[in-house]
Amino acid sequence: MRDRIHVTLEDVAKAAGVSLATASRVLNGTARVRPELTERVRRAASELAYTPNPHAQALAGTPRPTVGVVCHDVSDPYFSTVARGVMRVAGDNGLLVTLASTFRDPYREIAYVSMLRAQRAPAILLIGSGFEDPAWERALAAELEPYMRGGGRVAVVSRHRSLRVDSVLPENRAGGAALARALVDLGHRRFAVLAGPRALTTVADRVGGFRDELVKTGVPLSDDDIVEAEFTRDGGYAAMTVLLDRGLSAGCVFAVTDVMAIGALAALRDRGLRVPADVSVAGFDDIPIVRDLTPPLTTFALPLERLGEEAMRLALTERRGPRNRVIRVAGEVVIRASTGRG
C-alpha cells in the first residue's frame, strides 16, 4: 500500500477497519465520531501519508481557508511586494492565498470577485487602484455587498471611492506633493510627468498632489507636460519617447510609478542622454530594484509589504462598529543619484 502514488480515502477506511463515511467524517471534521474510531482513522491516515484531495473537498462543500487576492498585475514588483505582505500574515494564520491578476481590466476584477464568492472564500482583498468609473463601482459593489452580508470579509489597498469596505490607503496625493516640494528644493523649475491611465484613482491622486504643489510654488505644469501611457515599463519607455520626439524641455521628469521610471531611463539611454547630467528622473513606490539601477532612482518610498500586511489584518479582524476602517500609510521622499540639482 505504501508504494502507491495516490492513497485514497477508501484506502484509509480499509486500513482503519471503518466505513468510508466514518473515515470521511473524521478527516473532514464534519461530525462527531467515537474517540476510538477517530484514533484508528487518524493513525491509518498518518501511516499511509494520506493527503486530502482539495477538489473533492470543494465538491463536497467543505470550506477551505483560502483568501482571494485580486491585483492588477502580479508581474509588477509593486503588486508582488504588497502580495508578499499579505501572504506573510495569511501564512501566520494558517490561510492559503489565491492570487489573480486583472491586467487592469476593471470588469475582469468583477468577474474574479464573483468567482471567489462562488468558492466561498472567507476573505477577498483587492490590491491596487480603483477606477474613476461609476458603472464599474456599482457593478463591483453589487458583488461585494451580498458577500459581506453573508459574513465575507473585504479589504482594499488604495482608493476605491464609493465602496463601503475597509481600506489601507497609501498617501498617494500627499506623496506626490512631497516629491514635488523636494524636487523644487533641488532647484528644478521645468517638469514633465509620465502618467498612467487617468481613470485609475492612484494616477489621479499622485498627479494631482504633484501638480497642486507645483502650483503653490509658482512652477507651471501644463496638460502638454503630462503624457499618459500604460502603467508598465514599456509604457514609461513610450511616454518618454513621446516627450523626446517633441523636443524635451523639462529638466526633471516624474514618473508616477517606479516601473514607468525604469522605462523612461531606458528611453533616455537609447537616445544618448545622461541621467542626471542632461535630465533628472524620479519615480514613486520604491520597489526593491530601483536601489540597484545606474543611477539609483529618486522616488517616494512606500512600505509596500506593510500595505499587504495591514490589509490582511483588517480582513482577519471583525469590525466593531458600522463605519469602515481606514488605515493610512505614509511614506517618505528618498533622493538618490537620478536627480541632480536644477
SULNORDA-V833181 format. One record per residue. N is the residue number from 1. RES is the residue in three letters. PHI is phi in whole degrees, -180 to 180 (NA if undefined). OMEGA is omega in whole degrees, -180 to 180 (999 if undefined). NEAR is the number of other ideal C-beta (glycine too) atoms within 8 Angstrom. Layout:
# SULNORDA-V833181
N_RES_PHI_OMEGA_NEAR, N_RES_PHI_OMEGA_NEAR
This chain:
# SULNORDA-V833181
1_MET_NA_-178_7, 2_ARG_-65_-177_5, 3_ASP_-81_-180_3, 4_ARG_-73_-179_7, 5_ILE_-70_-177_2, 6_HIS_-114_175_4, 7_VAL_-92_-176_10, 8_THR_-98_175_7, 9_LEU_-61_178_12, 10_GLU_-62_177_7, 11_ASP_-62_180_12, 12_VAL_-65_-180_16, 13_ALA_-59_-180_14, 14_LYS_-64_-179_7, 15_ALA_-66_-179_10, 16_ALA_-85_-179_12, 17_GLY_72_179_5, 18_VAL_-129_177_9, 19_SER_-75_177_6, 20_LEU_-61_-180_8, 21_ALA_-63_180_6, 22_THR_-66_178_12, 23_ALA_-60_179_14, 24_SER_-64_-179_10, 25_ARG_-63_-180_11, 26_VAL_-66_-172_12, 27_LEU_-77_178_13, 28_ASN_-94_179_10, 29_GLY_66_-175_5, 30_THR_-88_-180_6, 31_ALA_-160_179_4, 32_ARG_-75_178_2, 33_VAL_-130_-178_10, 34_ARG_-54_-174_5, 35_PRO_-53_-177_6, 36_GLU_-68_178_6, 37_LEU_-71_178_12, 38_THR_-58_-180_10, 39_GLU_-63_180_8, 40_ARG_-64_-179_11, 41_VAL_-67_-178_17, 42_ARG_-67_178_10, 43_ARG_-66_179_9, 44_ALA_-65_180_13, 45_ALA_-63_179_10, 46_SER_-67_-179_8, 47_GLU_-66_-180_7, 48_LEU_-90_-177_12, 49_ALA_54_-178_7, 50_TYR_-74_175_13, 51_THR_-119_179_5, 52_PRO_-61_177_9, 53_ASN_-86_-176_7, 54_PRO_-64_180_7, 55_HIS_-68_178_6, 56_ALA_-66_179_8, 57_GLN_-64_179_11, 58_ALA_-64_179_10, 59_LEU_-65_179_6, 60_ALA_-80_177_7, 61_GLY_89_179_5, 62_THR_-78_-179_8, 63_PRO_-67_179_6, 64_ARG_-110_179_10, 65_PRO_-79_-177_8, 66_THR_-121_178_11, 67_VAL_-94_177_17, 68_GLY_-93_178_15, 69_VAL_-117_-179_13, 70_VAL_-113_179_13, 71_CYS_-126_-178_15, 72_HIS_-76_-175_12, 73_ASP_-162_-175_12, 74_VAL_-68_178_9, 75_SER_-76_177_5, 76_ASP_-78_-177_11, 77_PRO_-58_176_10, 78_TYR_-58_-176_12, 79_PHE_-72_-179_14, 80_SER_-66_178_10, 81_THR_-72_175_13, 82_VAL_-62_-180_16, 83_ALA_-62_177_15, 84_ARG_-60_176_10, 85_GLY_-64_176_17, 86_VAL_-58_-175_17, 87_MET_-66_179_10, 88_ARG_-63_-179_11, 89_VAL_-69_179_13, 90_ALA_-62_180_12, 91_GLY_-62_178_8, 92_ASP_-64_-179_6, 93_ASN_-109_175_7, 94_GLY_71_-178_5, 95_LEU_-111_171_10, 96_LEU_-91_180_8, 97_VAL_-126_170_12, 98_THR_-100_-174_10, 99_LEU_-113_-180_8, 100_ALA_-129_177_9, 101_SER_-108_178_10, 102_THR_-92_-174_14, 103_PHE_53_176_7, 104_ARG_61_172_9, 105_ASP_-95_-173_7, 106_PRO_-61_-177_10, 107_TYR_-83_170_8, 108_ARG_-69_176_9, 109_GLU_-60_178_12, 110_ILE_-63_180_12, 111_ALA_-63_179_8, 112_TYR_-67_177_12, 113_VAL_-61_178_16, 114_SER_-62_178_9, 115_MET_-63_-180_8, 116_LEU_-66_174_12, 117_ARG_-60_-178_13, 118_ALA_-63_180_6, 119_GLN_-85_178_10, 120_ARG_60_174_7, 121_ALA_-60_-178_12, 122_PRO_-70_180_11, 123_ALA_-150_176_12, 124_ILE_-128_177_17, 125_LEU_-116_177_16, 126_LEU_-107_-174_13, 127_ILE_-108_178_17, 128_GLY_135_-174_10, 129_SER_-59_165_10, 130_GLY_-79_-179_12, 131_PHE_-117_175_10, 132_GLU_-81_-173_9, 133_ASP_-147_-177_8, 134_PRO_-58_-180_6, 135_ALA_-65_177_6, 136_TRP_-64_-180_11, 137_GLU_-60_179_14, 138_ARG_-66_-179_8, 139_ALA_-67_179_10, 140_LEU_-68_178_13, 141_ALA_-61_180_11, 142_ALA_-65_175_8, 143_GLU_-83_-172_12, 144_LEU_-77_-174_13, 145_GLU_-64_176_9, 146_PRO_-67_177_9, 147_TYR_-61_-180_12, 148_MET_-71_177_11, 149_ARG_-62_179_6, 150_GLY_-84_176_6, 151_GLY_105_178_6, 152_GLY_-71_179_11, 153_ARG_-106_180_11, 154_VAL_-134_171_14, 155_ALA_-140_-179_15, 156_VAL_-126_171_15, 157_VAL_-112_-178_15, 158_SER_93_-168_15, 159_ARG_-85_171_11, 160_HIS_-123_-161_13, 161_ARG_-51_-170_8, 162_SER_-110_-180_7, 163_LEU_-74_180_11, 164_ARG_-91_-177_6, 165_VAL_-136_175_11, 166_ASP_-71_-172_12, 167_SER_-136_167_14, 168_VAL_-112_-172_15, 169_LEU_-113_170_12, 170_PRO_-66_-176_11, 171_GLU_-79_-176_10, 172_ASN_-68_-179_13, 173_ARG_-67_179_10, 174_ALA_-64_179_9, 175_GLY_-66_177_15, 176_GLY_-61_179_19, 177_ALA_-66_-179_12, 178_ALA_-63_179_13, 179_LEU_-67_177_15, 180_ALA_-60_179_16, 181_ARG_-60_-178_10, 182_ALA_-65_-179_10, 183_LEU_-72_175_15, 184_VAL_-64_178_13, 185_ASP_-63_175_6, 186_LEU_-77_177_13, 187_GLY_105_-179_7, 188_HIS_-77_-180_12, 189_ARG_-132_178_8, 190_ARG_-124_-174_9, 191_PHE_-124_165_16, 192_ALA_-132_-177_13, 193_VAL_-125_172_15, 194_LEU_-99_-173_17, 195_ALA_-110_171_12, 196_GLY_-80_180_14, 197_PRO_-57_-174_9, 198_ARG_-72_175_10, 199_ALA_-71_179_7, 200_LEU_-82_-179_14, 201_THR_-63_178_13, 202_THR_-61_179_13, 203_VAL_-64_-180_15, 204_ALA_-58_-177_10, 205_ASP_-72_-177_12, 206_ARG_-68_178_14, 207_VAL_-65_180_14, 208_GLY_-61_179_10, 209_GLY_-64_180_16, 210_PHE_-64_-177_15, 211_ARG_-67_-179_12, 212_ASP_-62_180_9, 213_GLU_-69_176_14, 214_LEU_-62_179_13, 215_VAL_-59_180_9, 216_LYS_-61_-178_6, 217_THR_-92_178_9, 218_GLY_81_180_4, 219_VAL_-99_-177_9, 220_PRO_-77_171_4, 221_LEU_-146_-177_11, 222_SER_-88_177_6, 223_ASP_-61_179_4, 224_ASP_-69_179_4, 225_ASP_-84_-179_9, 226_ILE_-112_-179_11, 227_VAL_-113_-178_10, 228_GLU_-94_178_8, 229_ALA_-154_178_12, 230_GLU_-65_-177_8, 231_PHE_-81_-172_15, 232_THR_-140_174_11, 233_ARG_-60_180_10, 234_ASP_-66_176_8, 235_GLY_-63_177_14, 236_GLY_-64_178_19, 237_TYR_-62_-178_12, 238_ALA_-64_-179_11, 239_ALA_-66_178_17, 240_MET_-65_178_14, 241_THR_-64_177_9, 242_VAL_-60_179_10, 243_LEU_-61_-179_13, 244_LEU_-66_179_12, 245_ASP_-65_178_6, 246_ARG_-74_-172_6, 247_GLY_100_-173_5, 248_LEU_-64_177_8, 249_SER_-110_-178_4, 250_ALA_-72_175_11, 251_GLY_-90_-180_9, 252_CYS_-144_180_16, 253_VAL_-114_176_15, 254_PHE_-105_174_15, 255_ALA_-101_-171_17, 256_VAL_-74_169_16, 257_THR_-139_178_13, 258_ASP_-62_-178_17, 259_VAL_-65_174_14, 260_MET_-67_178_19, 261_ALA_-64_178_19, 262_ILE_-62_176_15, 263_GLY_-63_179_18, 264_ALA_-64_178_16, 265_LEU_-61_179_13, 266_ALA_-66_179_10, 267_ALA_-64_179_13, 268_LEU_-65_178_15, 269_ARG_-62_-179_9, 270_ASP_-66_177_6, 271_ARG_-93_178_7, 272_GLY_80_179_4, 273_LEU_-95_-177_9, 274_ARG_-101_177_6, 275_VAL_-116_8_13, 276_PRO_-101_-174_12, 277_ALA_-60_-179_5, 278_ASP_-96_179_7, 279_VAL_-156_177_12, 280_SER_-91_-180_16, 281_VAL_-135_176_17, 282_ALA_-134_179_17, 283_GLY_-125_-178_18, 284_PHE_-155_174_16, 285_ASP_127_-173_12, 286_ASP_67_171_14, 287_ILE_-65_-170_11, 288_PRO_-55_-172_8, 289_ILE_-68_-171_9, 290_VAL_-69_178_15, 291_ARG_-74_-176_9, 292_ASP_-103_177_6, 293_LEU_-72_174_11, 294_THR_-121_-1_3, 295_PRO_-81_175_9, 296_PRO_-59_-169_11, 297_LEU_-92_166_16, 298_THR_-68_-175_14, 299_THR_-159_167_16, 300_PHE_-97_-171_16, 301_ALA_-90_173_10, 302_LEU_-106_175_12, 303_PRO_-78_-166_8, 304_LEU_-63_180_13, 305_GLU_-62_180_11, 306_ARG_-63_178_9, 307_LEU_-56_179_16, 308_GLY_-67_179_19, 309_GLU_-61_-178_12, 310_GLU_-66_179_12, 311_ALA_-64_-180_17, 312_MET_-66_178_15, 313_ARG_-65_176_9, 314_LEU_-60_-178_13, 315_ALA_-69_-178_14, 316_LEU_-89_-176_9, 317_THR_-110_-177_6, 318_GLU_-77_176_3, 319_ARG_-70_-176_9, 320_ARG_-93_180_3, 321_GLY_-135_-176_4, 322_PRO_-77_-174_3, 323_ARG_-81_176_5, 324_ASN_-69_177_8, 325_ARG_-87_179_8, 326_VAL_-131_174_8, 327_ILE_-112_179_9, 328_ARG_-96_-176_6, 329_VAL_-118_-178_13, 330_ALA_-87_176_6, 331_GLY_-138_-179_11, 332_GLU_-151_175_7, 333_VAL_-74_175_10, 334_VAL_-121_-180_9, 335_ILE_-88_177_7, 336_ARG_-125_-168_12, 337_ALA_-75_180_7, 338_SER_-76_177_15, 339_THR_-123_174_14, 340_GLY_-103_178_7, 341_ARG_-82_-178_4, 342_GLY_-80_999_11
